[in-house]
Amino acid sequence: MLAASAVAMAVALLLAPLGTLAQAPASADKANAPKPALTVTVDAPSRATWSQTLSANGNVAAWQEASVGAEANGLRLAEVRAQVGDRVKAGQVLAVFDAEGVRAEVAQSRAALAEARANAAEAQANADRARSLQTTGAMSEQQIAQFTTAAVTAAARVESAQAMLAVQELRLKHAQVLAPDSGIVAARSATVGAVVPAGTELFRLIRQGRLEWRAEVPAADLARVKPGQAVSLKAANGVMAQGRVRMVGPTVDTQTRAALVYVDLLPGTPEAIKAGMFAAGEMVLGDSAATTVPQQAVVNRDGFTYLFVLAEPKGSDAAGTARVQRLKVQAGRRVGDRVEIASGLPTGAAPRVVVQGAGFLNDGDVVKVVAGPTTEGAKK
């Protein structure tokens, strides 16, 4: 019975169509083909023109400070008219000293001046009369010289009295503490009732209310920074401000190997930004071309940046399968949802880069490519 079955099978094989035998190996190859690990979308790197920036950190500071001190010596402070945070104008009275004693001394000096002038007038008249009698012999030369000397001495006393009056009037003027420039009161040490010596600081002003950002820039990047470049900065409290580079510091710190770049904050800077705050900013150095890819395509692993590109592309973005290859690249600037690829892309024809699903792939995986929206390069 077994022999009969073997004979029947052999006859069936001999009678089978040739096409049926040819399909058997193809079906086997199809069954052994690798299965796609993931369905992905792809995009080609695009060229764009982006602003080239330089990031830096630093502190916000007053553009210039003015120290306002007491110029009168030994006077009691009677009134304080300015407080911390007040905006003042040049010449505005900030504080007033008790000047009653000074006014009395001014009056005394004026009286002494009047007396000196009267004495000088009398001495001059005596000298003139003595000189008129010189030819008559009624007075000796010695007497005439004495009257002349007395007139000169009286005139000198007048000048001395005038100088003393000017000193007292100056003390009276200094009894009022005036703002040397417009600005904002940043500090106040003046206390009503205090008797302070001359030179004691009473107020400190931020001149004209101007602030600046002092950015610390590495010495290697200083050549790219020029006066007039626009700057955008963000303070520690999240407030944004705009500025412009005024100057690059003339020296480099020997410890940090960085120099200070002085950036003037533009008018309209929010009041929430205060002197002494830390701020991070970016200096706009100019425009440059950039090769960009969607942010989804960039994969960060083990401290490195990678892209997955199609190593075996079949067709365009239409459905198909391909094997992916991992490329180690260097990422640069970021604008919106686009990332600049500074280096690592192969030269020649731009490869197709895996976008959606890139974060789940490994080198050599087979993927199924489906059509997806093409993200145009961001332009700035």
Long-range contacts (C-beta under 8 A, 24 or more apart in sequence): 34-366, 35-366, 36-321, 36-366, 36-367, 36-368, 37-361, 37-365, 37-366, 37-367, 38-357, 38-360, 38-361, 38-365, 38-367, 38-368, 39-357, 39-367, 39-368, 39-369, 39-370, 40-354, 40-355, 40-356, 40-357, 40-358, 40-361, 40-367, 40-368, 40-369, 40-370, 41-317, 41-354, 41-355, 41-356, 41-357, 41-369, 41-370, 41-371, 41-372, 41-373, 42-310, 42-317, 42-352, 42-353, 42-354, 42-355, 42-369, 42-372, 43-293, 43-294, 43-297, 43-352, 43-353, 43-355, 43-372, 43-374, 43-375, 44-350, 44-351, 44-352, 44-353, 44-374, 45-291, 45-292, 45-293, 45-341, 45-345, 45-350, 45-351, 45-353, 46-291, 46-292, 46-293, 46-376, 46-377, 47-289, 47-290, 47-291, 47-292, 47-377, 48-289, 48-290, 48-292, 48-338, 48-377, 48-378, 48-379, 48-380, 49-287, 49-288, 49-289, 49-290, 49-379, 49-380, 50-287, 50-288, 50-289, 50-290, 50-292, 50-333, 50-335, 50-340, 50-378, 50-379, 50-380, 51-284, 51-285, 51-286, 51-287, 51-380, 52-284, 52-285, 52-286, 52-287, 52-288, 52-333, 53-282, 53-283, 53-284, 53-285, 53-333, 54-217, 54-221, 54-224, 54-225, 54-282, 54-283, 54-285, 55-280, 55-281, 55-282, 56-215, 56-216, 56-217, 56-261, 56-280, 56-281, 56-282, 56-283, 57-215, 57-216, 57-278, 57-279, 57-280, 57-281, 58-213, 58-214, 58-215, 58-216, 58-260, 58-261, 58-278, 58-279, 58-281, 59-213, 59-214, 59-276, 59-277, 59-278, 59-279, 60-211, 60-212, 60-213, 60-214, 60-235, 60-265, 60-273, 60-274, 60-275, 60-276, 60-277, 60-278, 60-279, 61-211, 61-212, 61-213, 61-214, 61-275, 61-276, 62-186, 62-206, 62-207, 62-210, 62-211, 62-212, 62-275, 63-206, 63-207, 63-208, 63-210, 63-211, 63-212, 63-264, 64-206, 64-207, 64-208, 64-210, 65-186, 65-204, 65-205, 65-206, 65-207, 66-180, 66-181, 66-183, 66-204, 66-205, 66-207, 67-201, 67-203, 67-204, 68-94, 68-177, 68-179, 68-180, 68-201, 68-202, 68-203, 68-204, 68-205, 69-198, 69-199, 69-200, 69-201, 69-202, 70-97, 70-174, 70-177, 70-196, 70-197, 70-198, 70-199, 70-200, 70-202, 71-174, 71-177, 71-198, 71-199, 72-97, 72-99, 72-102, 72-171, 72-174, 72-175, 72-198, 73-197, 73-198, 74-195, 74-197, 75-99, 75-101, 75-102, 75-175, 75-195, 75-196, 76-193, 76-194, 76-195, 77-190, 77-191, 77-192, 77-193, 77-194, 77-195, 77-196, 77-202, 78-192, 79-192, 80-188, 80-190, 80-191, 80-192, 82-179, 82-185, 82-188, 82-203, 83-185, 83-188, 84-185, 84-186, 84-187, 84-188, 85-184, 85-185, 86-184, 86-185, 87-182, 87-183, 87-184, 87-185, 87-209, 88-179, 88-182, 88-183, 88-184, 88-185, 88-205, 89-179, 89-182, 90-179, 90-180, 90-181, 90-182, 91-178, 91-179, 92-178, 92-179, 93-176, 93-177, 93-178, 94-177, 94-178, 94-179, 94-185, 94-190, 94-202, 94-203, 95-176, 95-177, 95-190, 95-202, 95-203, 96-175, 96-176, 96-177, 97-174, 97-175, 97-176, 97-177, 98-175, 99-171, 99-172, 99-175, 102-168, 102-171, 102-172, 102-175, 103-172, 105-168, 105-171, 106-165, 106-168, 106-169, 106-171, 106-172, 108-168, 109-161, 109-164, 109-165, 109-167, 109-168, 109-169, 110-165, 112-161, 112-164, 112-165, 113-158, 113-161, 113-162, 113-164, 113-165, 115-161, 116-154, 116-157, 116-158, 116-160, 116-161, 117-158, 117-161, 119-154, 119-157, 120-151, 120-154, 120-155, 120-157, 120-158, 122-154, 123-147, 123-150, 123-151, 123-153, 123-154, 123-155, 124-151, 124-154, 124-155, 126-150, 126-151, 127-151, 177-202, 177-203, 179-203, 179-205, 180-205, 181-205, 181-207, 181-208, 182-207, 182-208, 182-209, 183-207, 183-208, 183-209, 184-209, 186-275, 206-275, 210-264, 210-265, 211-265, 211-269, 211-273, 211-275, 212-243, 212-246, 212-262, 212-263, 212-264, 212-265, 213-243, 213-262, 213-263, 213-265, 213-279, 213-281, 214-260, 214-261, 214-262, 214-263, 215-260, 215-261, 215-263, 215-281, 215-283, 216-256, 216-258, 216-259, 216-260, 216-261, 217-248, 217-258, 217-259, 217-260, 217-261, 218-257, 218-258, 219-252, 219-257, 219-258, 219-259, 222-248, 222-252, 222-259, 222-261, 224-285, 225-261, 225-283, 225-285, 229-283, 229-284, 229-285, 230-283, 230-284, 231-263, 231-281, 231-282, 231-283, 231-284, 232-281, 232-282, 232-284, 233-263, 233-279, 233-280, 233-281, 233-282, 234-279, 234-280, 234-281, 235-272, 235-273, 235-277, 235-278, 235-279, 236-277, 236-278, 236-279, 237-272, 237-273, 237-277, 239-270, 239-272, 239-273, 240-270, 241-265, 241-266, 241-269, 241-270, 241-273, 241-279, 242-266, 242-269, 243-281, 245-283, 290-332, 290-333, 290-340, 291-340, 291-341, 291-345, 292-335, 292-338, 292-339, 292-340, 292-341, 292-377, 292-378, 293-338, 293-339, 293-341, 293-353, 293-355, 294-337, 294-338, 294-339, 294-353, 294-355, 294-375, 295-334, 295-337, 295-338, 295-339, 296-337, 296-355, 296-356, 296-358, 296-359, 297-339, 297-353, 297-354, 297-355, 297-358, 298-331, 298-339, 298-358, 299-358, 299-359, 299-361, 304-328, 305-329, 305-330, 305-331, 307-341, 307-344, 307-345, 307-353, 307-354, 307-358, 308-353, 308-354, 308-358, 308-361, 308-363, 309-351, 309-352, 309-353, 309-354, 310-351, 310-352, 310-354, 310-369, 313-352, 314-369, 317-352, 317-369, 317-370, 317-371, 317-372, 317-374, 318-369, 318-371, 319-368, 319-369, 319-370, 319-371, 320-368, 320-369, 321-366, 321-367, 321-368, 321-369, 322-366, 322-367, 322-369, 323-364, 323-365, 323-366, 323-367, 324-354, 324-361, 324-363, 324-364, 324-365, 324-366, 324-367, 325-363, 325-364, 326-361, 326-362, 326-363, 327-351, 335-378, 335-380, 336-378, 337-375, 337-378, 338-375, 338-377, 338-378
